[in-house]
Amino acid sequence: MPIFSRRGNIMEVAPESVEAIALWIYSGFNGRYSIWKFELPDRNPQLLSVIGADNLPIVNGEFDIDSYVDNSSPWLSQYDSLWSLKNDKYEILKYVYVFANPHNAHSFEGDINGLINRCLNELARNNITSVGMIFIPNADIVGNDTDELAAASRMVTALQNWLNNNNYRMKIELVDRVDDFANLI
């Protein structure tokens, strides 16, 4: 399986090895929020697509997208979004996929398979072949360290399912500061 574990901060390790990063973000006192607000080199990324919204006339950012996705906090939208970085700071990293989190929840509520499928399908549609991801906590099982391990395992299984069910070569790097994903791959 082309799933790898990487230790470190996603903005330190992924930009040199993947074309896109996929982020579950919530505002407040956490590192997730700072990735979008402070660590991305491009302060004005271009919206490429809105995922999960039906019949929106958005093509390559050629629409009044502010009513659908605010680029200052795109996770607060009701739709996932894919952004193109115009900054040339990184040789490889060019895209950011942001999962919708309109209620600013600390964890995802719902089917992790659907969430992963939406993301990887959109990346594949845009010919992106590598992605770095951080842990996506599941609201129905996260509560302590053991539950986080179960949520991480569920995330890895969803990624493996997508790879097994799609005829597309996608390299996936799971990035966390202590390399907890290593034992699950």
C-alpha positions as CSV (number, residue, x, y, z in Angstrom):
1,M,0.0,0.0,0.0
2,P,1.3,3.5,-0.8
3,I,0.5,4.7,2.7
4,F,3.4,6.0,4.8
5,S,3.8,7.4,8.2
6,R,5.8,10.6,8.8
7,R,6.9,12.1,12.1
8,G,6.7,15.8,12.5
9,N,4.6,18.9,11.7
10,I,2.8,18.6,8.4
11,M,4.1,21.9,7.2
12,E,7.7,20.9,7.9
13,V,7.7,17.4,6.4
14,A,4.9,17.2,3.7
15,P,5.7,20.2,1.4
16,E,8.8,18.5,0.1
17,S,7.2,15.1,-0.6
18,V,3.5,15.6,-1.5
19,E,1.5,17.7,-4.0
20,A,-1.4,18.3,-1.6
21,I,-2.2,18.4,2.1
22,A,-5.7,17.5,3.5
23,L,-6.7,19.2,6.8
24,W,-9.3,18.7,9.4
25,I,-9.2,22.1,11.1
26,Y,-11.0,23.8,14.0
27,S,-10.4,27.2,15.5
28,G,-9.0,27.9,18.9
29,F,-6.0,26.9,20.9
30,N,-4.6,24.2,18.6
31,G,-2.0,23.6,15.9
32,R,-4.6,22.8,13.3
33,Y,-5.9,26.4,13.1
34,S,-2.4,27.8,12.8
35,I,-1.6,25.7,9.7
36,W,-4.1,27.7,7.6
37,K,-3.7,31.0,9.4
38,F,0.0,31.3,9.8
39,E,2.0,28.4,8.3
40,L,0.9,28.3,4.7
41,P,3.2,30.5,2.5
42,D,0.3,31.7,0.3
43,R,-2.0,34.2,2.1
44,N,-4.3,34.3,-0.9
45,P,-4.8,30.8,-2.3
46,Q,-7.2,30.3,-5.2
47,L,-10.3,28.2,-4.7
48,L,-10.4,25.4,-7.3
49,S,-13.5,23.5,-6.3
50,V,-16.2,23.2,-3.7
51,I,-16.9,19.6,-2.9
52,G,-20.3,18.3,-1.8
53,A,-22.2,21.4,-3.1
54,D,-24.7,20.6,-5.9
55,N,-25.1,22.9,-8.9
56,L,-22.8,25.7,-7.7
57,P,-21.5,27.7,-10.7
58,I,-17.9,27.7,-9.6
59,V,-15.2,26.8,-12.1
60,N,-11.6,27.7,-11.3
61,G,-12.6,30.4,-8.8
62,E,-14.6,32.3,-11.4
63,F,-17.6,33.1,-9.2
64,D,-18.5,35.1,-6.1
65,I,-17.1,32.3,-3.9
66,D,-17.1,34.4,-0.7
67,S,-20.8,33.6,-0.2
68,Y,-19.9,29.9,-0.2
69,V,-16.4,29.6,1.2
70,D,-14.4,32.3,3.1
71,N,-10.7,31.9,2.4
72,S,-9.8,33.2,5.8
73,S,-11.5,30.2,7.6
74,P,-12.6,27.7,4.9
75,W,-13.3,24.9,7.3
76,L,-16.3,26.9,8.6
77,S,-18.0,26.4,5.3
78,Q,-20.6,23.7,4.9
79,Y,-18.6,22.3,2.0
80,D,-15.1,20.8,1.6
81,S,-12.9,22.8,-0.6
82,L,-9.7,22.4,-2.7
83,W,-7.3,25.4,-2.9
84,S,-4.4,26.0,-5.2
85,L,-1.3,27.7,-3.7
86,K,0.2,30.3,-6.1
87,N,3.3,30.8,-4.0
88,D,6.4,29.1,-5.3
89,K,8.0,28.5,-1.9
90,Y,7.6,24.8,-2.3
91,E,8.7,22.7,-5.2
92,I,6.1,20.0,-4.7
93,L,3.2,21.2,-2.5
94,K,0.7,23.1,-4.6
95,Y,-2.8,22.2,-3.1
96,V,-4.7,22.3,0.2
97,Y,-7.8,20.3,0.7
98,V,-9.9,21.6,3.6
99,F,-12.6,19.4,5.2
100,A,-15.8,21.3,6.0
101,N,-16.4,21.8,9.7
102,P,-19.2,24.4,9.9
103,H,-19.8,23.9,13.6
104,N,-16.1,24.2,14.4
105,A,-16.2,20.8,16.1
106,H,-13.1,19.2,17.6
107,S,-13.9,16.0,15.8
108,F,-15.7,14.7,12.8
109,E,-19.2,13.4,13.2
110,G,-20.3,10.9,10.5
111,D,-18.9,8.3,8.1
112,I,-15.1,8.5,7.8
113,N,-15.2,6.5,4.6
114,G,-17.4,9.1,2.9
115,L,-15.1,11.9,4.1
116,I,-12.0,10.2,2.8
117,N,-13.7,9.2,-0.4
118,R,-14.8,12.8,-1.2
119,C,-11.3,14.0,-0.5
120,L,-9.3,11.4,-2.5
121,N,-11.9,11.4,-5.4
122,E,-11.5,15.2,-5.7
123,L,-7.7,15.0,-5.6
124,A,-7.7,12.3,-8.3
125,R,-10.1,14.4,-10.4
126,N,-7.5,17.1,-10.3
127,N,-4.6,14.7,-11.2
128,I,-3.0,15.0,-7.8
129,T,-1.1,11.8,-7.0
130,S,0.2,12.5,-3.5
131,V,-1.3,13.8,-0.3
132,G,-0.2,14.4,3.3
133,M,-2.9,14.1,6.0
134,I,-3.2,14.8,9.7
135,F,-5.3,12.8,12.2
136,I,-9.0,13.2,11.7
137,P,-10.7,12.5,15.1
138,N,-14.0,10.7,15.0
139,A,-16.6,12.2,17.4
140,D,-18.3,8.8,18.0
141,I,-15.1,7.2,19.4
142,V,-12.7,9.9,20.5
143,G,-12.4,10.5,24.2
144,N,-9.1,9.2,25.4
145,D,-5.8,7.9,24.0
146,T,-7.2,4.4,23.3
147,D,-10.2,5.9,21.4
148,E,-7.8,8.0,19.4
149,L,-6.0,4.9,18.4
150,A,-9.3,3.4,17.2
151,A,-10.1,6.5,15.3
152,A,-6.7,6.5,13.6
153,S,-7.2,2.9,12.8
154,R,-10.6,3.6,11.2
155,M,-9.0,6.5,9.2
156,V,-6.2,4.1,7.9
157,T,-8.8,1.5,7.0
158,A,-10.9,4.1,5.0
159,L,-7.7,5.1,3.1
160,Q,-6.8,1.5,2.3
161,N,-10.4,0.9,1.2
162,W,-10.2,3.8,-1.2
163,L,-6.9,2.6,-2.6
164,N,-8.2,-0.9,-3.0
165,N,-11.4,0.2,-4.7
166,N,-10.0,2.8,-7.1
167,N,-7.7,2.3,-10.1
168,Y,-5.6,5.4,-9.3
169,R,-2.0,5.6,-7.9
170,M,-2.1,7.9,-4.9
171,K,0.7,8.2,-2.4
172,I,-0.6,9.0,1.1
173,E,1.5,10.3,3.9
174,L,0.0,10.3,7.4
175,V,1.8,13.0,9.4
176,D,1.8,13.4,13.2
177,R,4.3,14.7,15.7
178,V,5.0,11.4,17.5
179,D,4.5,9.0,14.5
180,D,1.6,7.1,16.1
181,F,0.4,6.1,12.6
182,A,3.5,3.9,12.1
183,N,2.0,1.0,14.1
184,L,-1.2,1.1,12.1
185,I,0.2,0.9,8.5
